[in-house]
């Protein structure tokens, strides 16, 4: 295997300093409060996917 071989998407990394940001907390509440009407597994998986997507966008916008 070559060093430059595509290994897939970069894993999501959580930054503990985000806890101090009120916008971060509001984003979590907003995304997690979305309603879905399916099986509990589907709801859990969908909320996690949505949260990951929104956190990635938020992290890029709030990078310092």
KESETOR-132199 format. One record per atom (N, C-alpha, C): residue number from 0; residue in one letter; atom name; x, y, z. Coordinates in Angstrom, 1 decimal. Example, Ala and Ser with C-alpha at 12.3 -4.5 7.8 and 13.67 -1.06 7.14 Angstrom:
BEGIN
<node><num>0</num><residu>A</residu><atome>N</atome><xx>13.2</xx><yy>-5.7</yy><zz>7.8</zz></node>
<node><num>0</num><residu>A</residu><atome>CA</atome><xx>12.3</xx><yy>-4.5</yy><zz>7.8</zz></node>
<node><num>0</num><residu>A</residu><atome>C</atome><xx>13.2</xx><yy>-3.3</yy><zz>7.8</zz></node>
<node><num>1</num><residu>S</residu><atome>N</atome><xx>12.8</xx><yy>-2.2</yy><zz>7.1</zz></node>
<node><num>1</num><residu>S</residu><atome>CA</atome><xx>13.7</xx><yy>-1.1</yy><zz>7.1</zz></node>
<node><num>1</num><residu>S</residu><atome>C</atome><xx>12.9</xx><yy>0.0</yy><zz>7.9</zz></node>
REM end
This chain:
BEGIN
<node><num>0</num><residu>X</residu><atome>N</atome><xx>0.8</xx><yy>-1.2</yy><zz>0.0</zz></node>
<node><num>0</num><residu>X</residu><atome>CA</atome><xx>0.0</xx><yy>0.0</yy><zz>0.0</zz></node>
<node><num>0</num><residu>X</residu><atome>C</atome><xx>0.9</xx><yy>1.2</yy><zz>0.0</zz></node>
<node><num>1</num><residu>X</residu><atome>N</atome><xx>0.5</xx><yy>2.2</yy><zz>-0.8</zz></node>
<node><num>1</num><residu>X</residu><atome>CA</atome><xx>1.2</xx><yy>3.5</yy><zz>-0.9</zz></node>
<node><num>1</num><residu>X</residu><atome>C</atome><xx>0.8</xx><yy>4.4</yy><zz>0.2</zz></node>
<node><num>2</num><residu>X</residu><atome>N</atome><xx>1.7</xx><yy>5.3</yy><zz>0.6</zz></node>
<node><num>2</num><residu>X</residu><atome>CA</atome><xx>1.4</xx><yy>6.2</yy><zz>1.7</zz></node>
<node><num>2</num><residu>X</residu><atome>C</atome><xx>0.2</xx><yy>7.2</yy><zz>1.3</zz></node>
<node><num>3</num><residu>X</residu><atome>N</atome><xx>0.1</xx><yy>7.5</yy><zz>0.0</zz></node>
<node><num>3</num><residu>X</residu><atome>CA</atome><xx>-0.9</xx><yy>8.5</yy><zz>-0.4</zz></node>
<node><num>3</num><residu>X</residu><atome>C</atome><xx>-2.2</xx><yy>7.9</yy><zz>-0.9</zz></node>
<node><num>4</num><residu>X</residu><atome>N</atome><xx>-2.4</xx><yy>6.6</yy><zz>-0.6</zz></node>
<node><num>4</num><residu>X</residu><atome>CA</atome><xx>-3.6</xx><yy>5.9</yy><zz>-1.0</zz></node>
<node><num>4</num><residu>X</residu><atome>C</atome><xx>-4.8</xx><yy>6.5</yy><zz>-0.2</zz></node>
<node><num>5</num><residu>X</residu><atome>N</atome><xx>-5.9</xx><yy>6.6</yy><zz>-0.9</zz></node>
<node><num>5</num><residu>X</residu><atome>CA</atome><xx>-7.1</xx><yy>7.2</yy><zz>-0.3</zz></node>
<node><num>5</num><residu>X</residu><atome>C</atome><xx>-7.6</xx><yy>6.3</yy><zz>0.8</zz></node>
<node><num>6</num><residu>X</residu><atome>N</atome><xx>-7.7</xx><yy>6.8</yy><zz>2.0</zz></node>
<node><num>6</num><residu>X</residu><atome>CA</atome><xx>-8.1</xx><yy>6.0</yy><zz>3.2</zz></node>
<node><num>6</num><residu>X</residu><atome>C</atome><xx>-9.6</xx><yy>6.3</yy><zz>3.5</zz></node>
<node><num>7</num><residu>X</residu><atome>N</atome><xx>-10.3</xx><yy>7.0</yy><zz>2.7</zz></node>
<node><num>7</num><residu>X</residu><atome>CA</atome><xx>-11.7</xx><yy>7.4</yy><zz>3.0</zz></node>
<node><num>7</num><residu>X</residu><atome>C</atome><xx>-11.8</xx><yy>8.7</yy><zz>3.6</zz></node>
<node><num>8</num><residu>X</residu><atome>N</atome><xx>-13.0</xx><yy>9.1</yy><zz>4.1</zz></node>
<node><num>8</num><residu>X</residu><atome>CA</atome><xx>-13.1</xx><yy>10.4</yy><zz>4.7</zz></node>
<node><num>8</num><residu>X</residu><atome>C</atome><xx>-12.4</xx><yy>10.5</yy><zz>6.0</zz></node>
<node><num>9</num><residu>X</residu><atome>N</atome><xx>-12.0</xx><yy>11.8</yy><zz>6.3</zz></node>
<node><num>9</num><residu>X</residu><atome>CA</atome><xx>-11.3</xx><yy>12.0</yy><zz>7.6</zz></node>
<node><num>9</num><residu>X</residu><atome>C</atome><xx>-12.3</xx><yy>11.9</yy><zz>8.7</zz></node>
<node><num>10</num><residu>X</residu><atome>N</atome><xx>-11.9</xx><yy>11.2</yy><zz>9.8</zz></node>
<node><num>10</num><residu>X</residu><atome>CA</atome><xx>-12.9</xx><yy>10.9</yy><zz>10.9</zz></node>
<node><num>10</num><residu>X</residu><atome>C</atome><xx>-13.2</xx><yy>12.2</yy><zz>11.6</zz></node>
<node><num>11</num><residu>X</residu><atome>N</atome><xx>-14.4</xx><yy>12.3</yy><zz>12.1</zz></node>
<node><num>11</num><residu>X</residu><atome>CA</atome><xx>-14.9</xx><yy>13.4</yy><zz>12.9</zz></node>
<node><num>11</num><residu>X</residu><atome>C</atome><xx>-14.1</xx><yy>13.5</yy><zz>14.2</zz></node>
<node><num>12</num><residu>X</residu><atome>N</atome><xx>-13.6</xx><yy>14.7</yy><zz>14.6</zz></node>
<node><num>12</num><residu>X</residu><atome>CA</atome><xx>-12.9</xx><yy>14.8</yy><zz>15.8</zz></node>
<node><num>12</num><residu>X</residu><atome>C</atome><xx>-13.6</xx><yy>15.9</yy><zz>16.7</zz></node>
<node><num>13</num><residu>X</residu><atome>N</atome><xx>-13.9</xx><yy>15.5</yy><zz>17.9</zz></node>
<node><num>13</num><residu>X</residu><atome>CA</atome><xx>-14.6</xx><yy>16.4</yy><zz>18.8</zz></node>
<node><num>13</num><residu>X</residu><atome>C</atome><xx>-13.5</xx><yy>17.2</yy><zz>19.5</zz></node>
<node><num>14</num><residu>X</residu><atome>N</atome><xx>-13.8</xx><yy>18.5</yy><zz>19.7</zz></node>
<node><num>14</num><residu>X</residu><atome>CA</atome><xx>-12.9</xx><yy>19.4</yy><zz>20.4</zz></node>
<node><num>14</num><residu>X</residu><atome>C</atome><xx>-13.5</xx><yy>19.8</yy><zz>21.7</zz></node>
<node><num>15</num><residu>X</residu><atome>N</atome><xx>-12.9</xx><yy>19.5</yy><zz>22.9</zz></node>
<node><num>15</num><residu>X</residu><atome>CA</atome><xx>-13.5</xx><yy>19.8</yy><zz>24.2</zz></node>
<node><num>15</num><residu>X</residu><atome>C</atome><xx>-13.8</xx><yy>21.2</yy><zz>24.4</zz></node>
<node><num>16</num><residu>X</residu><atome>N</atome><xx>-13.0</xx><yy>22.1</yy><zz>23.8</zz></node>
<node><num>16</num><residu>X</residu><atome>CA</atome><xx>-13.2</xx><yy>23.6</yy><zz>24.0</zz></node>
<node><num>16</num><residu>X</residu><atome>C</atome><xx>-14.5</xx><yy>24.0</yy><zz>23.5</zz></node>
<node><num>17</num><residu>X</residu><atome>N</atome><xx>-15.2</xx><yy>23.3</yy><zz>22.6</zz></node>
<node><num>17</num><residu>X</residu><atome>CA</atome><xx>-16.5</xx><yy>23.7</yy><zz>22.1</zz></node>
<node><num>17</num><residu>X</residu><atome>C</atome><xx>-17.5</xx><yy>23.8</yy><zz>23.2</zz></node>
<node><num>18</num><residu>X</residu><atome>N</atome><xx>-17.3</xx><yy>23.0</yy><zz>24.3</zz></node>
<node><num>18</num><residu>X</residu><atome>CA</atome><xx>-18.2</xx><yy>23.0</yy><zz>25.4</zz></node>
<node><num>18</num><residu>X</residu><atome>C</atome><xx>-18.4</xx><yy>24.4</yy><zz>26.0</zz></node>
<node><num>19</num><residu>X</residu><atome>N</atome><xx>-17.4</xx><yy>25.3</yy><zz>25.8</zz></node>
<node><num>19</num><residu>X</residu><atome>CA</atome><xx>-17.5</xx><yy>26.7</yy><zz>26.4</zz></node>
<node><num>19</num><residu>X</residu><atome>C</atome><xx>-18.2</xx><yy>27.6</yy><zz>25.5</zz></node>
<node><num>20</num><residu>X</residu><atome>N</atome><xx>-18.6</xx><yy>27.2</yy><zz>24.3</zz></node>
<node><num>20</num><residu>X</residu><atome>CA</atome><xx>-19.3</xx><yy>28.0</yy><zz>23.3</zz></node>
<node><num>20</num><residu>X</residu><atome>C</atome><xx>-20.8</xx><yy>27.8</yy><zz>23.4</zz></node>
<node><num>21</num><residu>X</residu><atome>N</atome><xx>-21.5</xx><yy>28.9</yy><zz>23.7</zz></node>
<node><num>21</num><residu>X</residu><atome>CA</atome><xx>-23.0</xx><yy>28.8</yy><zz>23.8</zz></node>
<node><num>21</num><residu>X</residu><atome>C</atome><xx>-23.6</xx><yy>28.4</yy><zz>22.4</zz></node>
<node><num>22</num><residu>X</residu><atome>N</atome><xx>-23.1</xx><yy>28.9</yy><zz>21.3</zz></node>
<node><num>22</num><residu>X</residu><atome>CA</atome><xx>-23.6</xx><yy>28.5</yy><zz>20.0</zz></node>
<node><num>22</num><residu>X</residu><atome>C</atome><xx>-23.5</xx><yy>27.0</yy><zz>19.8</zz></node>
<node><num>23</num><residu>X</residu><atome>N</atome><xx>-22.5</xx><yy>26.4</yy><zz>20.3</zz></node>
<node><num>23</num><residu>X</residu><atome>CA</atome><xx>-22.3</xx><yy>24.9</yy><zz>20.2</zz></node>
<node><num>23</num><residu>X</residu><atome>C</atome><xx>-23.4</xx><yy>24.2</yy><zz>20.9</zz></node>
<node><num>24</num><residu>X</residu><atome>N</atome><xx>-23.7</xx><yy>24.6</yy><zz>22.1</zz></node>
<node><num>24</num><residu>X</residu><atome>CA</atome><xx>-24.7</xx><yy>24.0</yy><zz>22.9</zz></node>
<node><num>24</num><residu>X</residu><atome>C</atome><xx>-26.1</xx><yy>24.2</yy><zz>22.2</zz></node>
<node><num>25</num><residu>X</residu><atome>N</atome><xx>-26.4</xx><yy>25.4</yy><zz>21.7</zz></node>
<node><num>25</num><residu>X</residu><atome>CA</atome><xx>-27.6</xx><yy>25.6</yy><zz>21.0</zz></node>
<node><num>25</num><residu>X</residu><atome>C</atome><xx>-27.8</xx><yy>24.7</yy><zz>19.8</zz></node>
<node><num>26</num><residu>X</residu><atome>N</atome><xx>-26.7</xx><yy>24.5</yy><zz>19.1</zz></node>
<node><num>26</num><residu>X</residu><atome>CA</atome><xx>-26.7</xx><yy>23.7</yy><zz>17.9</zz></node>
<node><num>26</num><residu>X</residu><atome>C</atome><xx>-27.0</xx><yy>22.3</yy><zz>18.2</zz></node>
<node><num>27</num><residu>X</residu><atome>N</atome><xx>-26.4</xx><yy>21.7</yy><zz>19.3</zz></node>
<node><num>27</num><residu>X</residu><atome>CA</atome><xx>-26.7</xx><yy>20.4</yy><zz>19.8</zz></node>
<node><num>27</num><residu>X</residu><atome>C</atome><xx>-28.2</xx><yy>20.2</yy><zz>20.1</zz></node>
<node><num>28</num><residu>X</residu><atome>N</atome><xx>-28.8</xx><yy>21.2</yy><zz>20.8</zz></node>
<node><num>28</num><residu>X</residu><atome>CA</atome><xx>-30.2</xx><yy>21.1</yy><zz>21.2</zz></node>
<node><num>28</num><residu>X</residu><atome>C</atome><xx>-31.1</xx><yy>21.2</yy><zz>19.9</zz></node>
<node><num>29</num><residu>X</residu><atome>N</atome><xx>-30.7</xx><yy>22.1</yy><zz>19.0</zz></node>
<node><num>29</num><residu>X</residu><atome>CA</atome><xx>-31.5</xx><yy>22.3</yy><zz>17.8</zz></node>
<node><num>29</num><residu>X</residu><atome>C</atome><xx>-31.5</xx><yy>21.0</yy><zz>17.0</zz></node>
<node><num>30</num><residu>X</residu><atome>N</atome><xx>-30.4</xx><yy>20.5</yy><zz>16.7</zz></node>
<node><num>30</num><residu>X</residu><atome>CA</atome><xx>-30.3</xx><yy>19.3</yy><zz>15.8</zz></node>
<node><num>30</num><residu>X</residu><atome>C</atome><xx>-30.9</xx><yy>18.1</yy><zz>16.5</zz></node>
<node><num>31</num><residu>X</residu><atome>N</atome><xx>-30.7</xx><yy>17.9</yy><zz>17.8</zz></node>
<node><num>31</num><residu>X</residu><atome>CA</atome><xx>-31.1</xx><yy>16.7</yy><zz>18.5</zz></node>
<node><num>31</num><residu>X</residu><atome>C</atome><xx>-32.6</xx><yy>16.7</yy><zz>18.7</zz></node>
<node><num>32</num><residu>X</residu><atome>N</atome><xx>-33.3</xx><yy>17.9</yy><zz>18.7</zz></node>
<node><num>32</num><residu>X</residu><atome>CA</atome><xx>-34.7</xx><yy>18.0</yy><zz>19.0</zz></node>
<node><num>32</num><residu>X</residu><atome>C</atome><xx>-35.5</xx><yy>17.8</yy><zz>17.7</zz></node>
<node><num>33</num><residu>X</residu><atome>N</atome><xx>-34.9</xx><yy>17.5</yy><zz>16.6</zz></node>
<node><num>33</num><residu>X</residu><atome>CA</atome><xx>-35.6</xx><yy>17.2</yy><zz>15.3</zz></node>
<node><num>33</num><residu>X</residu><atome>C</atome><xx>-36.4</xx><yy>15.9</yy><zz>15.6</zz></node>
<node><num>34</num><residu>X</residu><atome>N</atome><xx>-37.6</xx><yy>15.9</yy><zz>15.0</zz></node>
<node><num>34</num><residu>X</residu><atome>CA</atome><xx>-38.5</xx><yy>14.7</yy><zz>15.2</zz></node>
<node><num>34</num><residu>X</residu><atome>C</atome><xx>-38.5</xx><yy>13.8</yy><zz>14.0</zz></node>
<node><num>35</num><residu>X</residu><atome>N</atome><xx>-38.4</xx><yy>12.5</yy><zz>14.2</zz></node>
<node><num>35</num><residu>X</residu><atome>CA</atome><xx>-38.5</xx><yy>11.5</yy><zz>13.2</zz></node>
<node><num>35</num><residu>X</residu><atome>C</atome><xx>-39.5</xx><yy>10.4</yy><zz>13.6</zz></node>
<node><num>36</num><residu>X</residu><atome>N</atome><xx>-40.2</xx><yy>9.9</yy><zz>12.7</zz></node>
<node><num>36</num><residu>X</residu><atome>CA</atome><xx>-41.2</xx><yy>8.9</yy><zz>13.0</zz></node>
<node><num>36</num><residu>X</residu><atome>C</atome><xx>-40.9</xx><yy>7.5</yy><zz>12.4</zz></node>
<node><num>37</num><residu>X</residu><atome>N</atome><xx>-39.9</xx><yy>6.9</yy><zz>13.0</zz></node>
<node><num>37</num><residu>X</residu><atome>CA</atome><xx>-39.5</xx><yy>5.5</yy><zz>12.5</zz></node>
<node><num>37</num><residu>X</residu><atome>C</atome><xx>-39.1</xx><yy>4.7</yy><zz>13.7</zz></node>
<node><num>38</num><residu>X</residu><atome>N</atome><xx>-38.3</xx><yy>3.7</yy><zz>13.4</zz></node>
<node><num>38</num><residu>X</residu><atome>CA</atome><xx>-37.8</xx><yy>2.9</yy><zz>14.5</zz></node>
<node><num>38</num><residu>X</residu><atome>C</atome><xx>-36.8</xx><yy>3.6</yy><zz>15.3</zz></node>
<node><num>39</num><residu>X</residu><atome>N</atome><xx>-36.6</xx><yy>3.3</yy><zz>16.6</zz></node>
<node><num>39</num><residu>X</residu><atome>CA</atome><xx>-35.6</xx><yy>3.9</yy><zz>17.4</zz></node>
<node><num>39</num><residu>X</residu><atome>C</atome><xx>-34.2</xx><yy>3.9</yy><zz>16.8</zz></node>
<node><num>40</num><residu>X</residu><atome>N</atome><xx>-33.9</xx><yy>2.8</yy><zz>16.2</zz></node>
<node><num>40</num><residu>X</residu><atome>CA</atome><xx>-32.6</xx><yy>2.8</yy><zz>15.5</zz></node>
<node><num>40</num><residu>X</residu><atome>C</atome><xx>-32.4</xx><yy>3.8</yy><zz>14.4</zz></node>
<node><num>41</num><residu>X</residu><atome>N</atome><xx>-33.4</xx><yy>3.9</yy><zz>13.6</zz></node>
<node><num>41</num><residu>X</residu><atome>CA</atome><xx>-33.4</xx><yy>4.9</yy><zz>12.5</zz></node>
<node><num>41</num><residu>X</residu><atome>C</atome><xx>-33.3</xx><yy>6.3</yy><zz>13.1</zz></node>
<node><num>42</num><residu>X</residu><atome>N</atome><xx>-34.1</xx><yy>6.6</yy><zz>14.1</zz></node>
<node><num>42</num><residu>X</residu><atome>CA</atome><xx>-34.1</xx><yy>7.9</yy><zz>14.7</zz></node>
<node><num>42</num><residu>X</residu><atome>C</atome><xx>-32.7</xx><yy>8.2</yy><zz>15.3</zz></node>
<node><num>43</num><residu>X</residu><atome>N</atome><xx>-32.1</xx><yy>7.3</yy><zz>16.0</zz></node>
<node><num>43</num><residu>X</residu><atome>CA</atome><xx>-30.8</xx><yy>7.5</yy><zz>16.6</zz></node>
<node><num>43</num><residu>X</residu><atome>C</atome><xx>-29.7</xx><yy>7.7</yy><zz>15.5</zz></node>
<node><num>44</num><residu>X</residu><atome>N</atome><xx>-29.7</xx><yy>6.9</yy><zz>14.5</zz></node>
<node><num>44</num><residu>X</residu><atome>CA</atome><xx>-28.8</xx><yy>7.0</yy><zz>13.4</zz></node>
<node><num>44</num><residu>X</residu><atome>C</atome><xx>-28.9</xx><yy>8.3</yy><zz>12.6</zz></node>
<node><num>45</num><residu>X</residu><atome>N</atome><xx>-30.1</xx><yy>8.7</yy><zz>12.3</zz></node>
<node><num>45</num><residu>X</residu><atome>CA</atome><xx>-30.4</xx><yy>9.9</yy><zz>11.6</zz></node>
<node><num>45</num><residu>X</residu><atome>C</atome><xx>-30.0</xx><yy>11.1</yy><zz>12.4</zz></node>
<node><num>46</num><residu>X</residu><atome>N</atome><xx>-30.3</xx><yy>11.1</yy><zz>13.7</zz></node>
<node><num>46</num><residu>X</residu><atome>CA</atome><xx>-29.9</xx><yy>12.3</yy><zz>14.5</zz></node>
<node><num>46</num><residu>X</residu><atome>C</atome><xx>-28.3</xx><yy>12.4</yy><zz>14.6</zz></node>
<node><num>47</num><residu>X</residu><atome>N</atome><xx>-27.7</xx><yy>11.3</yy><zz>14.7</zz></node>
<node><num>47</num><residu>X</residu><atome>CA</atome><xx>-26.2</xx><yy>11.3</yy><zz>14.8</zz></node>
<node><num>47</num><residu>X</residu><atome>C</atome><xx>-25.6</xx><yy>11.8</yy><zz>13.5</zz></node>
<node><num>48</num><residu>X</residu><atome>N</atome><xx>-26.1</xx><yy>11.3</yy><zz>12.3</zz></node>
<node><num>48</num><residu>X</residu><atome>CA</atome><xx>-25.6</xx><yy>11.8</yy><zz>11.0</zz></node>
<node><num>48</num><residu>X</residu><atome>C</atome><xx>-25.9</xx><yy>13.3</yy><zz>10.8</zz></node>
<node><num>49</num><residu>X</residu><atome>N</atome><xx>-27.1</xx><yy>13.7</yy><zz>11.2</zz></node>
<node><num>49</num><residu>X</residu><atome>CA</atome><xx>-27.4</xx><yy>15.1</yy><zz>11.1</zz></node>
<node><num>49</num><residu>X</residu><atome>C</atome><xx>-26.5</xx><yy>16.0</yy><zz>12.0</zz></node>
<node><num>50</num><residu>X</residu><atome>N</atome><xx>-26.3</xx><yy>15.5</yy><zz>13.2</zz></node>
<node><num>50</num><residu>X</residu><atome>CA</atome><xx>-25.4</xx><yy>16.2</yy><zz>14.1</zz></node>
<node><num>50</num><residu>X</residu><atome>C</atome><xx>-24.0</xx><yy>16.3</yy><zz>13.6</zz></node>
<node><num>51</num><residu>X</residu><atome>N</atome><xx>-23.5</xx><yy>15.2</yy><zz>13.1</zz></node>
<node><num>51</num><residu>X</residu><atome>CA</atome><xx>-22.1</xx><yy>15.2</yy><zz>12.6</zz></node>
<node><num>51</num><residu>X</residu><atome>C</atome><xx>-22.0</xx><yy>16.2</yy><zz>11.5</zz></node>
<node><num>52</num><residu>X</residu><atome>N</atome><xx>-22.9</xx><yy>16.2</yy><zz>10.5</zz></node>
<node><num>52</num><residu>X</residu><atome>CA</atome><xx>-22.9</xx><yy>17.1</yy><zz>9.4</zz></node>
<node><num>52</num><residu>X</residu><atome>C</atome><xx>-22.9</xx><yy>18.6</yy><zz>9.9</zz></node>
<node><num>53</num><residu>X</residu><atome>N</atome><xx>-23.8</xx><yy>18.9</yy><zz>10.8</zz></node>
<node><num>53</num><residu>X</residu><atome>CA</atome><xx>-24.0</xx><yy>20.3</yy><zz>11.2</zz></node>
<node><num>53</num><residu>X</residu><atome>C</atome><xx>-22.7</xx><yy>20.7</yy><zz>12.1</zz></node>
<node><num>54</num><residu>X</residu><atome>N</atome><xx>-22.2</xx><yy>19.8</yy><zz>12.9</zz></node>
<node><num>54</num><residu>X</residu><atome>CA</atome><xx>-21.0</xx><yy>20.1</yy><zz>13.6</zz></node>
<node><num>54</num><residu>X</residu><atome>C</atome><xx>-19.8</xx><yy>20.4</yy><zz>12.8</zz></node>
<node><num>55</num><residu>X</residu><atome>N</atome><xx>-19.7</xx><yy>19.7</yy><zz>11.7</zz></node>
<node><num>55</num><residu>X</residu><atome>CA</atome><xx>-18.6</xx><yy>19.9</yy><zz>10.8</zz></node>
<node><num>55</num><residu>X</residu><atome>C</atome><xx>-18.7</xx><yy>21.3</yy><zz>10.1</zz></node>
<node><num>56</num><residu>X</residu><atome>N</atome><xx>-19.9</xx><yy>21.6</yy><zz>9.7</zz></node>
<node><num>56</num><residu>X</residu><atome>CA</atome><xx>-20.1</xx><yy>23.0</yy><zz>9.2</zz></node>
<node><num>56</num><residu>X</residu><atome>C</atome><xx>-19.8</xx><yy>24.1</yy><zz>10.2</zz></node>
<node><num>57</num><residu>X</residu><atome>N</atome><xx>-20.3</xx><yy>23.8</yy><zz>11.4</zz></node>
<node><num>57</num><residu>X</residu><atome>CA</atome><xx>-20.2</xx><yy>24.8</yy><zz>12.5</zz></node>
<node><num>57</num><residu>X</residu><atome>C</atome><xx>-18.7</xx><yy>25.0</yy><zz>12.9</zz></node>
<node><num>58</num><residu>X</residu><atome>N</atome><xx>-17.9</xx><yy>23.9</yy><zz>12.9</zz></node>
<node><num>58</num><residu>X</residu><atome>CA</atome><xx>-16.5</xx><yy>23.9</yy><zz>13.3</zz></node>
<node><num>58</num><residu>X</residu><atome>C</atome><xx>-15.7</xx><yy>24.7</yy><zz>12.2</zz></node>
<node><num>59</num><residu>X</residu><atome>N</atome><xx>-16.1</xx><yy>24.6</yy><zz>11.0</zz></node>
<node><num>59</num><residu>X</residu><atome>CA</atome><xx>-15.4</xx><yy>25.3</yy><zz>9.9</zz></node>
<node><num>59</num><residu>X</residu><atome>C</atome><xx>-15.7</xx><yy>26.8</yy><zz>10.0</zz></node>
<node><num>60</num><residu>X</residu><atome>N</atome><xx>-16.9</xx><yy>27.1</yy><zz>10.3</zz></node>
<node><num>60</num><residu>X</residu><atome>CA</atome><xx>-17.3</xx><yy>28.5</yy><zz>10.4</zz></node>
<node><num>60</num><residu>X</residu><atome>C</atome><xx>-16.8</xx><yy>29.2</yy><zz>11.7</zz></node>
<node><num>61</num><residu>X</residu><atome>N</atome><xx>-16.5</xx><yy>28.4</yy><zz>12.7</zz></node>
<node><num>61</num><residu>X</residu><atome>CA</atome><xx>-16.0</xx><yy>29.0</yy><zz>14.0</zz></node>
<node><num>61</num><residu>X</residu><atome>C</atome><xx>-14.5</xx><yy>28.7</yy><zz>14.3</zz></node>
<node><num>62</num><residu>X</residu><atome>N</atome><xx>-13.8</xx><yy>28.3</yy><zz>13.2</zz></node>
<node><num>62</num><residu>X</residu><atome>CA</atome><xx>-12.4</xx><yy>28.1</yy><zz>13.4</zz></node>
<node><num>62</num><residu>X</residu><atome>C</atome><xx>-11.7</xx><yy>29.4</yy><zz>13.7</zz></node>
<node><num>63</num><residu>X</residu><atome>N</atome><xx>-10.7</xx><yy>29.3</yy><zz>14.5</zz></node>
<node><num>63</num><residu>X</residu><atome>CA</atome><xx>-9.9</xx><yy>30.5</yy><zz>14.9</zz></node>
<node><num>63</num><residu>X</residu><atome>C</atome><xx>-8.5</xx><yy>30.3</yy><zz>14.7</zz></node>
REM end
